[in-house]
Each structure stands twice: as C-alpha cells, then as structure tokens.
Amino acid sequence: MFTKVQKWGNSQGLRFSKAILEEAHMEVGDEVKVSVQNGKIVVESSQRVRRRIKIEGLIAEMPPEYNIK
C-alpha cells in the first residue's frame, strides 16, 4: 500500500486503509506508540486494555478462589 504524508491544520498525518488496520489488529481510536528505528517510522499498538471491555466480563474471568473485599 502506498499513501502520502498529508497536512491537517498544523499537523501532518497518514491515512491507513481498513485492511491495513485489520491486519495489524488495530481499530480507529486505538492508542499507538510511534517511534523511529533505523530511519523508519514504526507504529505499534500500545498494548493497553481497550475501552470497550466491560468490567463485568473481567470479573467473570477471575478465578473463584480470588476474594473481593
């Protein structure tokens, strides 16, 4: 895929196709880490828990022996 660096206001940005985001397991709104390695721009998932996870689901996955106080 080829794209161009574009200007948006006082910033510059890149657009990624939906297919590229799906392949990278990313979605619109995800936080990413951007770095430069050997002269290349690298965009990585921040590995943070996404907001759409509900607390009820996390509690349901807790082992039964774990005591909540």
PyMOL Python script that loads the backbone (N, CA, C, O; Angstrom):
from pymol import cmd

cmd.read_pdbstr("""\
ATOM      1  N   MET A   1       0.842  -1.176   0.000  1.00  0.00           N
ATOM      2  CA  MET A   1       0.000   0.000   0.000  1.00  0.00           C
ATOM      3  C   MET A   1       0.888   1.240   0.000  1.00  0.00           C
ATOM      4  O   MET A   1       1.869   1.303   0.740  1.00  0.00           O
ATOM      5  N   PHE A   2       0.555   2.198  -0.805  1.00  0.00           N
ATOM      6  CA  PHE A   2       1.245   3.489  -0.818  1.00  0.00           C
ATOM      7  C   PHE A   2       0.269   4.548  -0.342  1.00  0.00           C
ATOM      8  O   PHE A   2      -0.921   4.495  -0.653  1.00  0.00           O
ATOM      9  N   THR A   3       0.773   5.499   0.407  1.00  0.00           N
ATOM     10  CA  THR A   3      -0.022   6.628   0.878  1.00  0.00           C
ATOM     11  C   THR A   3       0.880   7.850   0.912  1.00  0.00           C
ATOM     12  O   THR A   3       2.081   7.734   0.667  1.00  0.00           O
ATOM     13  N   LYS A   4       0.328   9.014   1.210  1.00  0.00           N
ATOM     14  CA  LYS A   4       1.124  10.243   1.254  1.00  0.00           C
ATOM     15  C   LYS A   4       1.023  10.867   2.638  1.00  0.00           C
ATOM     16  O   LYS A   4      -0.005  10.753   3.305  1.00  0.00           O
ATOM     17  N   VAL A   5       2.087  11.522   3.061  1.00  0.00           N
ATOM     18  CA  VAL A   5       2.030  12.341   4.259  1.00  0.00           C
ATOM     19  C   VAL A   5       1.210  13.567   3.884  1.00  0.00           C
ATOM     20  O   VAL A   5       1.521  14.252   2.909  1.00  0.00           O
ATOM     21  N   GLN A   6       0.165  13.843   4.654  1.00  0.00           N
ATOM     22  CA  GLN A   6      -0.728  14.955   4.350  1.00  0.00           C
ATOM     23  C   GLN A   6      -0.749  15.945   5.504  1.00  0.00           C
ATOM     24  O   GLN A   6      -0.474  15.584   6.649  1.00  0.00           O
ATOM     25  N   LYS A   7      -1.071  17.174   5.202  1.00  0.00           N
ATOM     26  CA  LYS A   7      -1.152  18.219   6.219  1.00  0.00           C
ATOM     27  C   LYS A   7      -2.604  18.357   6.662  1.00  0.00           C
ATOM     28  O   LYS A   7      -3.507  18.462   5.833  1.00  0.00           O
ATOM     29  N   TRP A   8      -2.822  18.355   7.989  1.00  0.00           N
ATOM     30  CA  TRP A   8      -4.131  18.601   8.586  1.00  0.00           C
ATOM     31  C   TRP A   8      -3.946  19.690   9.623  1.00  0.00           C
ATOM     32  O   TRP A   8      -3.435  19.429  10.712  1.00  0.00           O
ATOM     33  N   GLY A   9      -4.354  20.904   9.298  1.00  0.00           N
ATOM     34  CA  GLY A   9      -4.136  22.028  10.209  1.00  0.00           C
ATOM     35  C   GLY A   9      -2.651  22.261  10.383  1.00  0.00           C
ATOM     36  O   GLY A   9      -1.926  22.426   9.401  1.00  0.00           O
ATOM     37  N   ASN A  10      -2.185  22.275  11.637  1.00  0.00           N
ATOM     38  CA  ASN A  10      -0.767  22.452  11.920  1.00  0.00           C
ATOM     39  C   ASN A  10      -0.030  21.122  12.064  1.00  0.00           C
ATOM     40  O   ASN A  10       1.141  21.107  12.440  1.00  0.00           O
ATOM     41  N   SER A  11      -0.692  20.017  11.773  1.00  0.00           N
ATOM     42  CA  SER A  11      -0.095  18.684  11.925  1.00  0.00           C
ATOM     43  C   SER A  11       0.059  17.999  10.581  1.00  0.00           C
ATOM     44  O   SER A  11      -0.491  18.446   9.575  1.00  0.00           O
ATOM     45  N   GLN A  12       0.800  16.929  10.574  1.00  0.00           N
ATOM     46  CA  GLN A  12       0.928  16.079   9.392  1.00  0.00           C
ATOM     47  C   GLN A  12       0.441  14.688   9.787  1.00  0.00           C
ATOM     48  O   GLN A  12       0.537  14.306  10.953  1.00  0.00           O
ATOM     49  N   GLY A  13      -0.072  13.942   8.839  1.00  0.00           N
ATOM     50  CA  GLY A  13      -0.593  12.626   9.179  1.00  0.00           C
ATOM     51  C   GLY A  13      -0.598  11.681   7.999  1.00  0.00           C
ATOM     52  O   GLY A  13      -0.360  12.067   6.854  1.00  0.00           O
ATOM     53  N   LEU A  14      -0.878  10.428   8.319  1.00  0.00           N
ATOM     54  CA  LEU A  14      -1.017   9.358   7.331  1.00  0.00           C
ATOM     55  C   LEU A  14      -2.404   8.751   7.489  1.00  0.00           C
ATOM     56  O   LEU A  14      -2.954   8.719   8.590  1.00  0.00           O
ATOM     57  N   ARG A  15      -2.954   8.281   6.404  1.00  0.00           N
ATOM     58  CA  ARG A  15      -4.210   7.534   6.452  1.00  0.00           C
ATOM     59  C   ARG A  15      -3.899   6.080   6.171  1.00  0.00           C
ATOM     60  O   ARG A  15      -3.123   5.756   5.273  1.00  0.00           O
ATOM     61  N   PHE A  16      -4.522   5.199   6.960  1.00  0.00           N
ATOM     62  CA  PHE A  16      -4.358   3.763   6.765  1.00  0.00           C
ATOM     63  C   PHE A  16      -5.678   3.174   6.304  1.00  0.00           C
ATOM     64  O   PHE A  16      -6.739   3.558   6.795  1.00  0.00           O
ATOM     65  N   SER A  17      -5.615   2.253   5.374  1.00  0.00           N
ATOM     66  CA  SER A  17      -6.836   1.591   4.905  1.00  0.00           C
ATOM     67  C   SER A  17      -7.369   0.674   6.003  1.00  0.00           C
ATOM     68  O   SER A  17      -6.636   0.272   6.907  1.00  0.00           O
ATOM     69  N   LYS A  18      -8.642   0.355   5.909  1.00  0.00           N
ATOM     70  CA  LYS A  18      -9.271  -0.558   6.863  1.00  0.00           C
ATOM     71  C   LYS A  18      -8.567  -1.910   6.855  1.00  0.00           C
ATOM     72  O   LYS A  18      -8.397  -2.527   7.906  1.00  0.00           O
ATOM     73  N   ALA A  19      -8.158  -2.372   5.677  1.00  0.00           N
ATOM     74  CA  ALA A  19      -7.478  -3.667   5.560  1.00  0.00           C
ATOM     75  C   ALA A  19      -6.147  -3.670   6.314  1.00  0.00           C
ATOM     76  O   ALA A  19      -5.806  -4.657   6.966  1.00  0.00           O
ATOM     77  N   ILE A  20      -5.397  -2.573   6.228  1.00  0.00           N
ATOM     78  CA  ILE A  20      -4.116  -2.483   6.929  1.00  0.00           C
ATOM     79  C   ILE A  20      -4.356  -2.519   8.437  1.00  0.00           C
ATOM     80  O   ILE A  20      -3.648  -3.224   9.156  1.00  0.00           O
ATOM     81  N   LEU A  21      -5.349  -1.767   8.924  1.00  0.00           N
ATOM     82  CA  LEU A  21      -5.655  -1.773  10.353  1.00  0.00           C
ATOM     83  C   LEU A  21      -6.105  -3.141  10.821  1.00  0.00           C
ATOM     84  O   LEU A  21      -5.707  -3.586  11.898  1.00  0.00           O
ATOM     85  N   GLU A  22      -6.930  -3.821  10.030  1.00  0.00           N
ATOM     86  CA  GLU A  22      -7.372  -5.171  10.404  1.00  0.00           C
ATOM     87  C   GLU A  22      -6.194  -6.133  10.487  1.00  0.00           C
ATOM     88  O   GLU A  22      -6.114  -6.942  11.411  1.00  0.00           O
ATOM     89  N   GLU A  23      -5.295  -6.050   9.543  1.00  0.00           N
ATOM     90  CA  GLU A  23      -4.119  -6.930   9.538  1.00  0.00           C
ATOM     91  C   GLU A  23      -3.229  -6.665  10.758  1.00  0.00           C
ATOM     92  O   GLU A  23      -2.594  -7.581  11.281  1.00  0.00           O
ATOM     93  N   ALA A  24      -3.191  -5.416  11.199  1.00  0.00           N
ATOM     94  CA  ALA A  24      -2.379  -5.047  12.365  1.00  0.00           C
ATOM     95  C   ALA A  24      -3.161  -5.217  13.672  1.00  0.00           C
ATOM     96  O   ALA A  24      -2.637  -4.926  14.747  1.00  0.00           O
ATOM     97  N   HIS A  25      -4.405  -5.684  13.586  1.00  0.00           N
ATOM     98  CA  HIS A  25      -5.277  -5.852  14.759  1.00  0.00           C
ATOM     99  C   HIS A  25      -5.461  -4.531  15.498  1.00  0.00           C
ATOM    100  O   HIS A  25      -5.365  -4.473  16.724  1.00  0.00           O
ATOM    101  N   MET A  26      -5.726  -3.476  14.739  1.00  0.00           N
ATOM    102  CA  MET A  26      -5.967  -2.146  15.294  1.00  0.00           C
ATOM    103  C   MET A  26      -7.302  -1.634  14.787  1.00  0.00           C
ATOM    104  O   MET A  26      -7.813  -2.079  13.759  1.00  0.00           O
ATOM    105  N   GLU A  27      -7.861  -0.674  15.543  1.00  0.00           N
ATOM    106  CA  GLU A  27      -9.117  -0.046  15.157  1.00  0.00           C
ATOM    107  C   GLU A  27      -9.008   1.457  15.316  1.00  0.00           C
ATOM    108  O   GLU A  27      -8.124   1.952  16.016  1.00  0.00           O
ATOM    109  N   VAL A  28      -9.901   2.180  14.669  1.00  0.00           N
ATOM    110  CA  VAL A  28      -9.960   3.628  14.821  1.00  0.00           C
ATOM    111  C   VAL A  28     -10.153   3.939  16.306  1.00  0.00           C
ATOM    112  O   VAL A  28     -11.018   3.357  16.960  1.00  0.00           O
ATOM    113  N   GLY A  29      -9.351   4.849  16.826  1.00  0.00           N
ATOM    114  CA  GLY A  29      -9.445   5.229  18.232  1.00  0.00           C
ATOM    115  C   GLY A  29      -8.451   4.528  19.133  1.00  0.00           C
ATOM    116  O   GLY A  29      -8.269   4.936  20.280  1.00  0.00           O
ATOM    117  N   ASP A  30      -7.797   3.471  18.640  1.00  0.00           N
ATOM    118  CA  ASP A  30      -6.798   2.768  19.446  1.00  0.00           C
ATOM    119  C   ASP A  30      -5.595   3.671  19.679  1.00  0.00           C
ATOM    120  O   ASP A  30      -5.210   4.448  18.805  1.00  0.00           O
ATOM    121  N   GLU A  31      -5.011   3.562  20.858  1.00  0.00           N
ATOM    122  CA  GLU A  31      -3.783   4.288  21.154  1.00  0.00           C
ATOM    123  C   GLU A  31      -2.605   3.520  20.576  1.00  0.00           C
ATOM    124  O   GLU A  31      -2.555   2.293  20.673  1.00  0.00           O
ATOM    125  N   VAL A  32      -1.653   4.234  19.975  1.00  0.00           N
ATOM    126  CA  VAL A  32      -0.485   3.591  19.377  1.00  0.00           C
ATOM    127  C   VAL A  32       0.795   4.263  19.866  1.00  0.00           C
ATOM    128  O   VAL A  32       0.782   5.409  20.314  1.00  0.00           O
ATOM    129  N   LYS A  33       1.884   3.536  19.771  1.00  0.00           N
ATOM    130  CA  LYS A  33       3.217   4.059  20.070  1.00  0.00           C
ATOM    131  C   LYS A  33       3.903   4.291  18.726  1.00  0.00           C
ATOM    132  O   LYS A  33       3.939   3.400  17.878  1.00  0.00           O
ATOM    133  N   VAL A  34       4.441   5.481  18.539  1.00  0.00           N
ATOM    134  CA  VAL A  34       5.130   5.818  17.292  1.00  0.00           C
ATOM    135  C   VAL A  34       6.595   6.076  17.628  1.00  0.00           C
ATOM    136  O   VAL A  34       6.906   6.842  18.540  1.00  0.00           O
ATOM    137  N   SER A  35       7.498   5.425  16.877  1.00  0.00           N
ATOM    138  CA  SER A  35       8.931   5.617  17.105  1.00  0.00           C
ATOM    139  C   SER A  35       9.658   5.575  15.766  1.00  0.00           C
ATOM    140  O   SER A  35       9.081   5.224  14.736  1.00  0.00           O
ATOM    141  N   VAL A  36      10.926   5.938  15.805  1.00  0.00           N
ATOM    142  CA  VAL A  36      11.773   5.858  14.616  1.00  0.00           C
ATOM    143  C   VAL A  36      12.869   4.846  14.916  1.00  0.00           C
ATOM    144  O   VAL A  36      13.590   4.975  15.906  1.00  0.00           O
ATOM    145  N   GLN A  37      12.992   3.840  14.056  1.00  0.00           N
ATOM    146  CA  GLN A  37      14.009   2.803  14.214  1.00  0.00           C
ATOM    147  C   GLN A  37      14.750   2.655  12.893  1.00  0.00           C
ATOM    148  O   GLN A  37      14.158   2.314  11.868  1.00  0.00           O
ATOM    149  N   ASN A  38      16.042   2.915  12.931  1.00  0.00           N
ATOM    150  CA  ASN A  38      16.870   2.823  11.726  1.00  0.00           C
ATOM    151  C   ASN A  38      16.301   3.649  10.569  1.00  0.00           C
ATOM    152  O   ASN A  38      16.288   3.202   9.422  1.00  0.00           O
ATOM    153  N   GLY A  39      15.833   4.851  10.885  1.00  0.00           N
ATOM    154  CA  GLY A  39      15.319   5.740   9.846  1.00  0.00           C
ATOM    155  C   GLY A  39      13.926   5.416   9.350  1.00  0.00           C
ATOM    156  O   GLY A  39      13.471   6.016   8.377  1.00  0.00           O
ATOM    157  N   LYS A  40      13.225   4.473   9.997  1.00  0.00           N
ATOM    158  CA  LYS A  40      11.868   4.095   9.590  1.00  0.00           C
ATOM    159  C   LYS A  40      10.890   4.452  10.704  1.00  0.00           C
ATOM    160  O   LYS A  40      11.197   4.287  11.884  1.00  0.00           O
ATOM    161  N   ILE A  41       9.721   4.938  10.326  1.00  0.00           N
ATOM    162  CA  ILE A  41       8.671   5.224  11.298  1.00  0.00           C
ATOM    163  C   ILE A  41       7.952   3.916  11.608  1.00  0.00           C
ATOM    164  O   ILE A  41       7.480   3.232  10.700  1.00  0.00           O
ATOM    165  N   VAL A  42       7.870   3.570  12.890  1.00  0.00           N
ATOM    166  CA  VAL A  42       7.224   2.331  13.338  1.00  0.00           C
ATOM    167  C   VAL A  42       6.005   2.699  14.180  1.00  0.00           C
ATOM    168  O   VAL A  42       6.110   3.487  15.120  1.00  0.00           O
ATOM    169  N   VAL A  43       4.848   2.128  13.840  1.00  0.00           N
ATOM    170  CA  VAL A  43       3.609   2.356  14.577  1.00  0.00           C
ATOM    171  C   VAL A  43       3.209   1.032  15.208  1.00  0.00           C
ATOM    172  O   VAL A  43       2.986   0.045  14.509  1.00  0.00           O
ATOM    173  N   GLU A  44       3.117   1.016  16.551  1.00  0.00           N
ATOM    174  CA  GLU A  44       2.786  -0.216  17.274  1.00  0.00           C
ATOM    175  C   GLU A  44       1.586   0.016  18.179  1.00  0.00           C
ATOM    176  O   GLU A  44       1.348   1.133  18.638  1.00  0.00           O
ATOM    177  N   SER A  45       0.837  -1.044  18.430  1.00  0.00           N
ATOM    178  CA  SER A  45      -0.237  -0.976  19.404  1.00  0.00           C
ATOM    179  C   SER A  45       0.365  -0.672  20.768  1.00  0.00           C
ATOM    180  O   SER A  45       1.445  -1.164  21.096  1.00  0.00           O
ATOM    181  N   SER A  46      -0.330   0.139  21.565  1.00  0.00           N
ATOM    182  CA  SER A  46       0.197   0.497  22.882  1.00  0.00           C
ATOM    183  C   SER A  46       0.028  -0.637  23.881  1.00  0.00           C
ATOM    184  O   SER A  46       0.555  -0.558  24.991  1.00  0.00           O
ATOM    185  N   GLN A  47      -0.687  -1.679  23.516  1.00  0.00           N
ATOM    186  CA  GLN A  47      -0.931  -2.844  24.371  1.00  0.00           C
ATOM    187  C   GLN A  47      -1.768  -2.506  25.595  1.00  0.00           C
ATOM    188  O   GLN A  47      -1.754  -3.257  26.571  1.00  0.00           O
ATOM    189  N   ARG A  48      -2.486  -1.412  25.568  1.00  0.00           N
ATOM    190  CA  ARG A  48      -3.376  -1.060  26.674  1.00  0.00           C
ATOM    191  C   ARG A  48      -4.710  -1.753  26.487  1.00  0.00           C
ATOM    192  O   ARG A  48      -5.086  -2.111  25.370  1.00  0.00           O
ATOM    193  N   VAL A  49      -5.416  -1.939  27.578  1.00  0.00           N
ATOM    194  CA  VAL A  49      -6.754  -2.519  27.507  1.00  0.00           C
ATOM    195  C   VAL A  49      -7.659  -1.505  26.824  1.00  0.00           C
ATOM    196  O   VAL A  49      -7.658  -0.324  27.172  1.00  0.00           O
ATOM    197  N   ARG A  50      -8.417  -1.966  25.866  1.00  0.00           N
ATOM    198  CA  ARG A  50      -9.307  -1.077  25.125  1.00  0.00           C
ATOM    199  C   ARG A  50     -10.536  -0.749  25.954  1.00  0.00           C
ATOM    200  O   ARG A  50     -10.955  -1.541  26.798  1.00  0.00           O
ATOM    201  N   ARG A  51     -11.108   0.418  25.712  1.00  0.00           N
ATOM    202  CA  ARG A  51     -12.248   0.909  26.484  1.00  0.00           C
ATOM    203  C   ARG A  51     -13.496   0.059  26.341  1.00  0.00           C
ATOM    204  O   ARG A  51     -14.355   0.110  27.220  1.00  0.00           O
ATOM    205  N   ARG A  52     -13.637  -0.705  25.299  1.00  0.00           N
ATOM    206  CA  ARG A  52     -14.888  -1.429  25.088  1.00  0.00           C
ATOM    207  C   ARG A  52     -15.011  -2.696  25.942  1.00  0.00           C
ATOM    208  O   ARG A  52     -16.042  -3.368  25.892  1.00  0.00           O
ATOM    209  N   ILE A  53     -13.990  -3.029  26.715  1.00  0.00           N
ATOM    210  CA  ILE A  53     -14.083  -4.168  27.631  1.00  0.00           C
ATOM    211  C   ILE A  53     -14.903  -3.738  28.837  1.00  0.00           C
ATOM    212  O   ILE A  53     -14.659  -2.678  29.412  1.00  0.00           O
ATOM    213  N   LYS A  54     -15.868  -4.554  29.218  1.00  0.00           N
ATOM    214  CA  LYS A  54     -16.727  -4.208  30.342  1.00  0.00           C
ATOM    215  C   LYS A  54     -16.214  -4.877  31.610  1.00  0.00           C
ATOM    216  O   LYS A  54     -15.689  -5.990  31.568  1.00  0.00           O
ATOM    217  N   ILE A  55     -16.367  -4.204  32.715  1.00  0.00           N
ATOM    218  CA  ILE A  55     -15.886  -4.705  34.000  1.00  0.00           C
ATOM    219  C   ILE A  55     -16.536  -6.047  34.353  1.00  0.00           C
ATOM    220  O   ILE A  55     -15.902  -6.898  34.976  1.00  0.00           O
ATOM    221  N   GLU A  56     -17.784  -6.234  33.960  1.00  0.00           N
ATOM    222  CA  GLU A  56     -18.476  -7.499  34.256  1.00  0.00           C
ATOM    223  C   GLU A  56     -17.759  -8.679  33.606  1.00  0.00           C
ATOM    224  O   GLU A  56     -17.658  -9.751  34.201  1.00  0.00           O
ATOM    225  N   GLY A  57     -17.264  -8.482  32.393  1.00  0.00           N
ATOM    226  CA  GLY A  57     -16.532  -9.548  31.710  1.00  0.00           C
ATOM    227  C   GLY A  57     -15.219  -9.872  32.391  1.00  0.00           C
ATOM    228  O   GLY A  57     -14.835 -11.038  32.493  1.00  0.00           O
ATOM    229  N   LEU A  58     -14.523  -8.831  32.863  1.00  0.00           N
ATOM    230  CA  LEU A  58     -13.266  -9.059  33.572  1.00  0.00           C
ATOM    231  C   LEU A  58     -13.501  -9.789  34.888  1.00  0.00           C
ATOM    232  O   LEU A  58     -12.741 -10.689  35.245  1.00  0.00           O
ATOM    233  N   ILE A  59     -14.553  -9.404  35.614  1.00  0.00           N
ATOM    234  CA  ILE A  59     -14.870 -10.061  36.885  1.00  0.00           C
ATOM    235  C   ILE A  59     -15.239 -11.522  36.649  1.00  0.00           C
ATOM    236  O   ILE A  59     -14.862 -12.390  37.435  1.00  0.00           O
ATOM    237  N   ALA A  60     -15.971 -11.798  35.576  1.00  0.00           N
ATOM    238  CA  ALA A  60     -16.377 -13.176  35.278  1.00  0.00           C
ATOM    239  C   ALA A  60     -15.169 -14.077  35.009  1.00  0.00           C
ATOM    240  O   ALA A  60     -15.246 -15.289  35.207  1.00  0.00           O
ATOM    241  N   GLU A  61     -14.053 -13.491  34.558  1.00  0.00           N
ATOM    242  CA  GLU A  61     -12.856 -14.284  34.267  1.00  0.00           C
ATOM    243  C   GLU A  61     -11.961 -14.501  35.491  1.00  0.00           C
ATOM    244  O   GLU A  61     -10.965 -15.221  35.416  1.00  0.00           O
ATOM    245  N   MET A  62     -12.317 -13.880  36.612  1.00  0.00           N
ATOM    246  CA  MET A  62     -11.477 -14.018  37.805  1.00  0.00           C
ATOM    247  C   MET A  62     -11.627 -15.424  38.369  1.00  0.00           C
ATOM    248  O   MET A  62     -12.718 -15.991  38.322  1.00  0.00           O
ATOM    249  N   PRO A  63     -10.533 -16.004  38.910  1.00  0.00           N
ATOM    250  CA  PRO A  63     -10.633 -17.337  39.498  1.00  0.00           C
ATOM    251  C   PRO A  63     -11.537 -17.310  40.726  1.00  0.00           C
ATOM    252  O   PRO A  63     -11.569 -16.316  41.452  1.00  0.00           O
ATOM    253  N   PRO A  64     -12.274 -18.400  40.964  1.00  0.00           N
ATOM    254  CA  PRO A  64     -13.233 -18.424  42.087  1.00  0.00           C
ATOM    255  C   PRO A  64     -12.563 -18.233  43.454  1.00  0.00           C
ATOM    256  O   PRO A  64     -13.195 -17.731  44.383  1.00  0.00           O
ATOM    257  N   GLU A  65     -11.305 -18.622  43.583  1.00  0.00           N
ATOM    258  CA  GLU A  65     -10.623 -18.509  44.879  1.00  0.00           C
ATOM    259  C   GLU A  65     -10.190 -17.080  45.204  1.00  0.00           C
ATOM    260  O   GLU A  65      -9.743 -16.808  46.318  1.00  0.00           O
ATOM    261  N   TYR A  66     -10.320 -16.165  44.241  1.00  0.00           N
ATOM    262  CA  TYR A  66      -9.922 -14.777  44.464  1.00  0.00           C
ATOM    263  C   TYR A  66     -11.018 -14.081  45.261  1.00  0.00           C
ATOM    264  O   TYR A  66     -12.176 -14.076  44.845  1.00  0.00           O
ATOM    265  N   ASN A  67     -10.671 -13.503  46.385  1.00  0.00           N
ATOM    266  CA  ASN A  67     -11.654 -12.838  47.251  1.00  0.00           C
ATOM    267  C   ASN A  67     -11.676 -11.353  46.973  1.00  0.00           C
ATOM    268  O   ASN A  67     -10.643 -10.683  46.985  1.00  0.00           O
ATOM    269  N   ILE A  68     -12.885 -10.846  46.720  1.00  0.00           N
ATOM    270  CA  ILE A  68     -13.070  -9.415  46.513  1.00  0.00           C
ATOM    271  C   ILE A  68     -13.534  -8.824  47.843  1.00  0.00           C
ATOM    272  O   ILE A  68     -14.515  -9.286  48.425  1.00  0.00           O
ATOM    273  N   LYS A  69     -12.834  -7.817  48.310  1.00  0.00           N
ATOM    274  CA  LYS A  69     -13.244  -7.160  49.568  1.00  0.00           C
ATOM    275  C   LYS A  69     -13.452  -5.712  49.352  1.00  0.00           C
ATOM    276  O   LYS A  69     -13.799  -4.992  50.289  1.00  0.00           O
TER     277      LYS A  69
END
""", "prot")
cmd.dss("prot")
cmd.show_as("cartoon", "prot")
cmd.util.cbc("prot")
cmd.orient("prot")
